[in-house]
Protein backbone atom coordinates (compact mmCIF):
# COMPACT_ATOMS: atom_id res chain seq x y z
CA UNK A 1 0.00 0.00 0.00
CA UNK A 2 1.40 3.32 -1.09
CA UNK A 3 1.27 6.54 0.90
CA UNK A 4 -1.71 7.85 -1.10
CA UNK A 5 -3.70 4.64 -0.47
CA UNK A 6 -2.80 4.68 3.22
CA UNK A 7 -3.92 8.32 3.62
CA UNK A 8 -7.12 7.65 1.66
CA UNK A 9 -7.98 4.66 3.84
CA UNK A 10 -7.43 6.68 7.04
CA UNK A 11 -9.57 9.57 5.80
CA UNK A 12 -12.35 7.20 4.67
CA UNK A 13 -12.28 5.35 8.00
CA UNK A 14 -12.78 8.60 9.93
CA UNK A 15 -15.35 10.09 7.58
CA UNK A 16 -18.90 9.76 8.87
CA UNK A 17 -21.35 9.85 5.96
CA UNK A 18 -24.95 10.89 6.54
CA UNK A 19 -27.64 8.19 6.64
CA UNK A 20 -28.87 8.84 3.10
CA UNK A 21 -30.96 5.66 2.97
CA UNK A 22 -32.65 6.49 6.27
CA UNK A 23 -33.33 10.08 5.25
CA UNK A 24 -34.78 9.14 1.86
CA UNK A 25 -36.81 6.27 3.35
CA UNK A 26 -38.33 8.59 5.97
CA UNK A 27 -39.59 10.91 3.23
CA UNK A 28 -41.22 8.24 1.06
CA UNK A 29 -44.97 7.73 0.79
CA UNK A 30 -46.59 4.93 2.79
CA UNK A 31 -46.09 1.59 1.07
CA UNK A 32 -43.16 2.79 -1.01
CA UNK A 33 -40.01 0.71 -0.51
CA UNK A 34 -36.50 2.18 -0.71
CA UNK A 35 -34.22 0.04 -2.93
CA UNK A 36 -30.90 1.88 -3.16
CA UNK A 37 -29.05 5.08 -3.99
CA UNK A 38 -25.88 6.24 -5.71
CA UNK A 39 -24.25 9.67 -5.91
CA UNK A 40 -24.28 11.02 -9.44
CA UNK A 41 -22.82 13.95 -11.32
CA UNK A 42 -24.65 15.52 -14.22
CA UNK A 43 -22.55 16.05 -17.34
CA UNK A 44 -23.31 19.49 -18.72
CA UNK A 45 -24.39 20.87 -15.35
CA UNK A 46 -24.01 24.62 -15.15
CA UNK A 47 -20.96 25.46 -13.10
CA UNK A 48 -20.79 28.89 -11.52
CA UNK A 49 -17.79 28.39 -9.25
CA UNK A 50 -15.74 31.51 -9.82
CA UNK A 51 -14.51 32.18 -6.28
CA UNK A 52 -11.16 33.86 -5.73
CA UNK A 53 -10.94 35.20 -9.28
CA UNK A 54 -10.64 38.71 -10.60
CA UNK A 55 -13.74 40.10 -12.26
CA UNK A 56 -12.27 39.57 -15.75
CA UNK A 57 -11.16 36.02 -14.98
CA UNK A 58 -14.56 35.25 -13.43
CA UNK A 59 -16.40 36.52 -16.53
CA UNK A 60 -14.11 34.50 -18.79
CA UNK A 61 -14.58 31.41 -16.59
CA UNK A 62 -18.38 31.75 -16.69
CA UNK A 63 -18.34 32.15 -20.48
CA UNK A 64 -16.11 29.09 -20.91
CA UNK A 65 -18.33 27.08 -18.54
CA UNK A 66 -21.42 28.08 -20.52
CA UNK A 67 -19.90 26.85 -23.79
CA UNK A 68 -18.59 23.57 -22.38
CA UNK A 69 -21.86 22.96 -20.52
CA UNK A 70 -23.88 23.46 -23.70
CA UNK A 71 -21.68 21.06 -25.69
CA UNK A 72 -21.68 18.48 -22.89
CA UNK A 73 -25.44 18.78 -22.40
CA UNK A 74 -26.07 18.09 -26.08
CA UNK A 75 -24.12 14.83 -25.73
CA UNK A 76 -25.79 13.70 -22.50
CA UNK A 77 -29.49 14.42 -22.94
CA UNK A 78 -31.86 13.49 -25.74
CA UNK A 79 -35.46 14.13 -26.60
CA UNK A 80 -37.65 17.11 -27.24
CA UNK A 81 -37.99 20.09 -24.91
CA UNK A 82 -40.75 19.22 -22.44
CA UNK A 83 -39.84 15.52 -22.46
CA UNK A 84 -39.19 13.53 -19.28
CA UNK A 85 -35.40 13.83 -19.66
CA UNK A 86 -35.60 17.59 -20.06
CA UNK A 87 -37.65 17.76 -16.85
CA UNK A 88 -34.67 16.56 -14.83
CA UNK A 89 -32.83 19.62 -13.53
CA UNK A 90 -29.37 19.98 -15.06
CA UNK A 91 -28.14 22.65 -12.68
CA UNK A 92 -27.18 20.18 -9.97
CA UNK A 93 -23.52 19.34 -10.11
CA UNK A 94 -23.92 16.55 -7.54
CA UNK A 95 -27.04 14.67 -6.56
CA UNK A 96 -28.27 11.31 -5.34
CA UNK A 97 -30.09 8.96 -7.69
CA UNK A 98 -32.48 6.81 -5.66
CA UNK A 99 -34.52 3.79 -6.68
CA UNK A 100 -37.75 2.99 -4.90
CA UNK A 101 -40.49 0.50 -5.59
CA UNK A 102 -42.47 3.26 -7.35
CA UNK A 103 -39.96 5.63 -8.96
CA UNK A 104 -36.47 6.81 -9.71
CA UNK A 105 -35.76 10.10 -7.99
CA UNK A 106 -33.06 12.72 -7.74
CA UNK A 107 -32.22 14.03 -4.27
CA UNK A 108 -30.02 16.93 -3.26
CA UNK A 109 -27.95 16.87 -0.05
CA UNK A 110 -26.11 20.16 -0.51
CA UNK A 111 -23.06 21.04 -2.55
CA UNK A 112 -20.84 18.72 -0.53
CA UNK A 113 -23.49 15.96 -0.31
CA UNK A 114 -23.64 16.01 3.50
CA UNK A 115 -26.67 18.15 4.41
CA UNK A 116 -29.68 16.46 6.00
CA UNK A 117 -32.53 16.36 5.39
CA UNK A 118 -32.15 15.81 1.67
CA UNK A 119 -34.31 17.71 -0.78
CA UNK A 120 -36.40 15.62 -3.18
CA UNK A 121 -35.76 17.36 -6.49
CA UNK A 122 -37.63 15.28 -9.07
CA UNK A 123 -39.20 11.85 -9.55
CA UNK A 124 -40.00 9.77 -12.57
CA UNK A 125 -42.63 7.08 -12.01
CA UNK A 126 -41.30 3.57 -12.54
CA UNK A 127 -43.79 3.01 -15.37
CA UNK A 128 -42.13 5.88 -17.31
CA UNK A 129 -38.60 4.43 -16.95
CA UNK A 130 -37.89 2.27 -20.00
CA UNK A 131 -34.37 1.30 -18.88
CA UNK A 132 -31.37 2.21 -16.78
CA UNK A 133 -28.13 0.78 -18.13
CA UNK A 134 -24.39 1.30 -18.12
CA UNK A 135 -23.18 2.81 -21.41
CA UNK A 136 -19.64 1.45 -21.15
CA UNK A 137 -18.27 5.00 -21.04
CA UNK A 138 -16.56 6.64 -18.08
CA UNK A 139 -16.77 10.16 -16.69
CA UNK A 140 -14.07 12.18 -15.00
CA UNK A 141 -12.39 10.10 -12.34
CA UNK A 142 -13.50 6.87 -13.98
CA UNK A 143 -17.12 7.07 -12.87
CA UNK A 144 -19.31 4.72 -14.91
CA UNK A 145 -21.88 6.42 -17.11
CA UNK A 146 -25.52 5.40 -16.68
CA UNK A 147 -28.17 6.15 -19.25
CA UNK A 148 -31.77 6.52 -18.13
CA UNK A 149 -34.24 5.97 -20.99
CA UNK A 150 -37.84 7.00 -20.63
CA UNK A 151 -41.17 5.93 -22.11
CA UNK A 152 -41.38 9.04 -24.31
CA UNK A 153 -38.09 8.16 -26.06
CA UNK A 154 -36.02 10.76 -24.22
CA UNK A 155 -32.86 9.89 -22.31
CA UNK A 156 -30.28 11.36 -19.96
CA UNK A 157 -26.78 10.28 -18.96
CA UNK A 158 -25.34 10.62 -15.46
CA UNK A 159 -21.98 9.62 -14.00
CA UNK A 160 -22.42 7.32 -11.00
CA UNK A 161 -20.05 6.48 -8.16
CA UNK A 162 -18.89 2.88 -8.14
CA UNK A 163 -18.26 1.01 -4.91
CA UNK A 164 -19.51 -1.46 -2.36
CA UNK A 165 -21.11 1.30 -0.28
CA UNK A 166 -23.71 1.65 -3.05
CA UNK A 167 -24.25 -2.10 -3.53
CA UNK A 168 -27.99 -1.82 -2.81
CA UNK A 169 -28.38 0.47 -5.82
CA UNK A 170 -26.25 -1.64 -8.17
CA UNK A 171 -27.91 -4.88 -7.01
CA UNK A 172 -31.44 -3.41 -7.39
CA UNK A 173 -30.77 -1.99 -10.84
CA UNK A 174 -31.43 -5.12 -12.96
CA UNK A 175 -34.77 -5.88 -11.26
CA UNK A 176 -35.83 -2.20 -11.33
CA UNK A 177 -35.08 -1.83 -15.03
CA UNK A 178 -36.76 -5.14 -15.93
CA UNK A 179 -40.21 -4.11 -14.68
N, C-alpha and C positions, 0 to 999 in steps of 0.2 A: 504494500500500500504506500503510495507516494504521499508527499506532504499535502497536496491539494485534496486528495481523497480523505486523508485523516482529518483535516480541518472541516471538510464538508460533512463528514460523519458526526463530528462533535457538535457542529452547528445544528444539524438536523435532529440530533438526539435531545438537544436542549430547547428546540423550537416547539412551542405548544400551539398547534393549529386549532382554530375554532371547530366546534361540533357542527359542521355544515349539514350533515345528514339529519341530526336532531332538529336543527333550526328549520330546515326545509320541511321535514315531516310534520312539525308542529303547526305549520302554516297551510297544510293541505286540507282539502275538503274531507268531510267524513266519508269513509269507505274508500278513499284513494290511498293506494299503497306506494311508498317510496321505494324505488328500485336501485338507484345509484346516481352518482354525480361525477363530473370531471371538470377541472378548470380548462377554459378555452380562451384563446385569443382570436380576434376577428381580423383577418387580413383586410386591409383597406380601411380600418378604423381611422377616424379623424384624430390625429395627434396634435395637441396644442401645447405641448411641453416646451416652453421657450424661456424657462427660468434662467437667471444669471447670464442673460445675453444683452448686448446693447440693442437699442431700438432698431437699428438697421439690420443687425444680425437676426433679431427676432422676426422682423418682417420677411426677410429672406427665408428663414427657417419655416415660417408658416406657409409661404408660397410653395416652397419645395415639398412640404408635407401634403399640401392640397393636390399637387400634381401626382405625386407617388400614390396617394390614397385613391385618387380617381382611377389610375391605371390598375392598381391592385384590386379595387372593388370590381372593375369590369371583368377581371379574371376569376373572381371568387363568389359571384352572385349571378344568377340567371333567372329569366322570366320577366314578365311585363311589370311596369310600375303598378302598384296596387295588388300584386300577387302576394302569396304567403311569405315567400322569401324576402320580399322587399318590406314586409311588415316587421321584420326582425331588426331592431335598432343596430346600426353599424357604428355608433359613436362610442360604444364600450370598447375599451382596449382589452380589458380582462373581465371575464364573467364566469359563471358556473353553469354548465349544461346539465340539467337534471332529468332523469327518466322517472316517470311514475306510471302507475297502472292505467292512467287516463290521458297522459300528455307528455310532450317534451317541453321543457321550460328553460328559460334563461333567467338566472338570478345574479344579482349584483351585491357584492360584499365589500364595497369600497375599492379605491384605487390600488390598495395593497392586499386586497382579498382577505381582510381580517376583521371587518366590522360586522357585528351582530346587532340586531337581526338583519338578515339579508332582505334585499328588496326584490320582489317578484316582478321582473321586467316584462316578460311576454310568455305566452303559452301557445302551443299548437296542439290541438286535439290529436290523439293517437290515430284516429281515423283519417286525418289529413296528412299523416306522415307515410309516404310511400316507401322510403328506405333511409337507413343511416348506414353508411359503409366507408371503410378506409379507401382512400384514392390511390395509395401507394406512394404519394408525394410526402415530402417533409417540409415543415416550416422552419423558421429560424430556431436554432438550438436543437434541431432534430425532432421537433414535435410532429407526430403523425397528423396528416390532414384527414378530416372527416367530411364527407359530403352528406348533407341532409337534403333529400328529395321529397317534394310534396305532391299532393294529389292534383294540383293545378298545373303541374309540369315545371314549376319553378324549383330552384335549388340554391343552396348556400354552402360554402366551405368554411370550416373553422379548424384551427390548430389545437389539438387536444394534448394534455399532459399524459405521458405514459407512466406506468408505475403500479406497484402492488397496492398502494394506498387507495387507488381508484378501481380496484378489482371488481367491486360490485357493479360499477358502470359497465366495464368491459365485458363482464360475464353476463349481464342482463341484455346487452346490445343485440345478440342474435335473436333471442326470443321476442324482444320488443319490435324489432324490424320485421319479423316474420308474420306478425298479426295485422 
